[in-house]
């Protein structure tokens, strides 16, 4: 299979490159090689490479920065995605797009399914939802994969933030009133590989590791795995004071992707342990 990956220098893009290399013919590019906001560049690149599938990992993902740079957020997360959708429809390529749990508002009392109506609270969530809408409207051959709380060895993430804070502080304050699903980038890459390999039915899929936690509980597990004794103090999101609102509950139901691929993702705690093992190898 010929696969074009945008945002290939990012956390998930690099994970996909490692996993898919040797199995498929890859075109890997980040903004220097392909700016998805440049419609002509998108069209010419896809026409030249002639991919069977395009995996879009390119995005403006700084949730708080999106609040003060809304035009840029929509330019990348919506208009850029629209360019990919148009080019994929014209070429016949499948568009596999990475989206987010932040399209949901957090009012649910049960895990969100793919059919639940979105209600984004932030500019980031709204811009990602706009990108989804463009894809559904323009490119019928698509996979929209929503994931959450992503962590991986090839980029900045919550785990590394906590470890850095623990090096210089006796205690760390972490939000304890937002609940979600951590997702290990290596596990997400494995599911994306499976979805493409089995030619999964087009549509939307939720992919995250099993279980759920608050950011506070996530931090406790990280420090336990690292053998650190730094005290973790639970606080509210209001006390933490981020500029972008986040859903208080964004746990996602993954039964659809499990039924489709036959894969059951491991518990997020097991994934954190695996992260530390992979981290040792990458940094060795």
C-alpha positions in Angstrom: 0.0 0.0 0.0 1.2 3.5 -0.7 0.6 5.7 2.3 1.2 9.5 2.6 1.6 10.8 6.2 1.3 14.5 7.0 2.6 15.8 10.3 5.2 13.0 10.0 7.7 14.7 12.4 5.2 14.8 15.3 4.5 12.3 18.0 2.0 10.1 16.2 3.5 10.7 12.8 6.9 9.4 13.9 5.3 6.4 15.6 3.4 5.5 12.4 6.6 5.9 10.3 8.4 3.4 12.6 5.5 0.9 12.5 4.7 1.1 8.8 8.2 1.3 7.4 9.0 -1.8 5.4 5.3 -2.9 5.2 4.2 -0.1 2.9 5.6 2.5 0.5 5.6 5.7 2.6 5.7 9.4 1.8 6.6 11.3 5.0 6.2 15.0 5.3 5.8 17.7 7.9 5.0 21.4 7.3 8.4 22.0 5.6 7.6 19.3 3.0 3.9 19.8 2.8 1.8 22.6 4.3 -1.7 21.3 4.3 -3.0 24.9 4.2 -1.5 25.2 0.7 -4.2 23.8 -1.6 -2.0 23.6 -4.7 0.8 21.9 -2.8 -1.6 19.3 -1.3 -3.1 18.6 -4.8 0.3 18.3 -6.5 1.8 16.1 -3.8 -1.1 13.7 -3.8 -1.2 13.6 -7.6 2.6 12.9 -7.8 2.7 10.2 -5.1 -0.6 8.6 -5.9 -1.3 7.3 -2.4 -3.8 4.6 -1.6 -4.3 6.3 1.8 -3.5 9.6 3.4 -3.0 9.7 7.2 -3.4 13.3 8.4 -1.4 13.8 11.6 -0.9 17.6 10.9 -2.8 19.8 13.4 -2.6 22.9 15.6 -2.8 21.0 18.9 -1.9 23.6 21.5 -5.4 23.8 23.1 -4.8 26.9 25.1 -3.0 28.8 22.3 -5.9 28.1 20.0 -8.1 30.3 22.2 -6.0 33.4 21.2 -5.2 32.2 17.7 -8.6 31.0 16.5 -8.0 32.0 12.9 -4.8 29.9 12.7 -6.6 27.0 14.5 -9.4 26.9 11.9 -6.9 27.5 9.1 -4.9 24.4 10.0 -7.5 22.1 11.7 -10.4 22.9 9.3 -9.3 24.6 6.0 -6.1 22.4 5.8 -8.2 19.3 6.3 -10.6 20.5 3.6 -7.7 20.7 1.2 -6.8 17.1 1.9 -10.4 16.0 1.6 -10.8 17.6 -1.8 -7.5 16.1 -3.1 -8.3 12.7 -1.7 -11.7 12.6 -3.3 -10.3 13.6 -6.6 -7.5 11.0 -6.5 -9.6 8.2 -4.9 -7.3 7.9 -1.9 -8.7 7.0 1.5 -8.3 9.9 4.0 -7.6 8.8 7.6 -7.8 11.8 9.8 -6.9 12.1 13.5 -9.4 14.0 15.7 -10.0 14.4 19.4 -12.2 13.8 22.4 -12.5 17.6 22.8 -15.3 17.7 20.2 -17.5 16.6 23.1 -18.8 18.9 25.8 -18.4 16.6 28.8 -22.0 16.5 30.1 -22.4 12.7 29.5 -22.6 10.3 32.3 -21.4 7.4 30.2 -18.5 7.0 27.6 -19.2 8.8 24.4 -20.0 6.7 21.3 -19.3 7.7 17.7 -23.0 8.6 17.3 -23.2 11.0 20.2 -23.7 14.6 19.2 -20.5 16.7 19.6 -20.5 19.9 21.6 -17.0 21.4 21.7 -16.2 23.8 24.5 -13.0 25.3 23.1 -11.7 26.8 19.9 -9.5 23.8 19.5 -12.5 21.4 19.7 -14.6 23.5 17.4 -11.8 23.7 14.8 -11.3 19.9 14.9 -15.0 19.3 14.6 -15.1 21.7 11.6 -12.4 19.5 10.0 -14.4 16.4 10.6 -17.4 18.1 9.0 -15.5 19.0 5.8 -14.3 15.4 5.5 -17.8 13.9 5.9 -19.2 16.4 3.4 -16.4 16.1 0.8 -14.6 12.7 1.0 -16.9 9.7 1.5 -13.8 7.4 1.6 -12.6 8.4 5.1 -11.7 7.2 8.5 -12.1 9.8 11.3 -10.2 8.5 14.3 -10.9 10.3 17.6 -8.3 9.8 20.3 -7.5 11.4 23.6 -4.8 12.4 26.1 -2.1 11.2 23.7 1.3 10.3 25.0 4.3 8.9 23.1 8.1 8.9 23.1 8.5 11.0 20.0 7.1 14.3 21.4 6.2 16.4 24.3 3.4 15.0 26.5 1.9 14.9 29.9 4.2 12.2 31.2 7.4 14.2 30.4 5.8 17.4 31.8 5.2 15.6 35.1 8.6 14.1 35.2 10.3 17.5 34.6 8.2 19.2 37.3 9.1 16.4 39.7 12.8 17.1 39.2 12.6 20.6 40.6 9.6 20.5 43.0 8.6 18.8 46.2 5.0 18.8 45.2 3.0 19.1 41.9 -0.6 20.3 41.6 -2.6 18.4 39.0 -6.3 18.7 37.9 -8.6 16.1 39.5 -12.0 17.1 38.1 -11.5 16.2 34.4 -11.8 12.5 33.5 -10.6 11.0 30.2 -8.7 8.1 28.5 -4.9 8.3 28.1 -3.8 6.9 24.8 -0.3 5.5 24.0 0.8 6.6 20.5 2.3 3.2 19.8 -1.1 1.5 20.5 -2.9 4.1 18.4 -0.5 3.5 15.5 -1.1 -0.3 15.7 -4.9 0.3 15.5 -4.5 2.7 12.5 -2.3 0.0 10.8 -5.1 -2.6 11.4 -7.9 -0.3 10.1 -6.0 0.2 6.9 -4.9 -3.4 6.5 -8.4 -4.8 6.9 -9.9 -2.0 4.8 -12.3 -1.1 7.6 -15.7 0.3 6.8 -15.5 4.1 6.3 -16.7 6.2 9.1 -15.7 7.4 12.6 -13.9 5.4 15.2 -12.9 6.1 18.8 -9.5 4.8 19.8 -7.9 5.1 23.3 -6.5 2.7 25.9 -8.8 0.9 28.2 -9.9 2.4 31.5 -10.2 6.1 32.5 -8.7 8.5 35.0 -8.3 12.1 36.0 -5.1 14.0 35.2 -4.3 13.7 38.9 -4.6 9.9 38.8 -2.5 9.8 35.6 0.2 11.8 37.4 0.2 9.4 40.3 0.8 6.5 38.0 3.5 8.2 36.1 5.5 9.0 39.2 5.0 5.5 40.6 6.4 4.0 37.4 9.3 6.4 37.6 10.0 5.6 41.2 9.5 9.2 42.3 8.1 10.2 45.6 7.1 13.7 44.7 3.8 14.7 46.4 0.9 15.2 44.0 -1.8 17.6 45.1 -5.3 17.3 43.5 -6.8 20.7 42.4 -9.8 21.8 40.3 -9.5 23.0 36.7 -10.6 26.4 37.9 -7.8 26.5 40.4 -5.3 25.5 37.7 -6.5 28.4 35.5 -6.1 27.3 31.9 -7.4 29.7 29.2 -9.2 27.0 27.2 -12.2 25.2 28.8 -12.0 21.4 28.7 -14.7 18.8 29.1 -15.1 17.5 32.7 -15.7 14.0 31.2 -14.5 12.9 27.8 -14.2 9.1 28.2 -14.9 7.4 24.8 -16.5 4.1 24.0 -14.1 2.0 21.9 -16.4 -1.0 21.3 -16.8 -0.2 17.6 -13.1 -0.2 16.8 -12.6 -3.4 18.9 -15.4 -5.2 17.0 -14.1 -4.0 13.7 -10.4 -4.9 14.2 -10.6 -7.7 16.8 -8.1 -5.7 18.9 -8.7 -4.9 22.5 -6.4 -2.1 23.7 -4.6 -2.6 26.9 -5.3 -0.7 30.1 -3.8 2.8 30.2 -1.7 1.8 33.2 -0.1 -1.0 31.2 0.4 1.4 28.4 2.3 3.8 30.7 4.6 0.9 31.8 5.2 0.1 28.1 6.0 3.8 27.5 8.7 3.8 30.0 10.3 0.7 28.4 10.1 2.2 25.0 11.5 5.5 26.4 14.6 3.7 27.7 15.3 2.2 24.2 14.7 5.5 22.4 17.0 7.5 24.7 19.7 4.8 25.0 
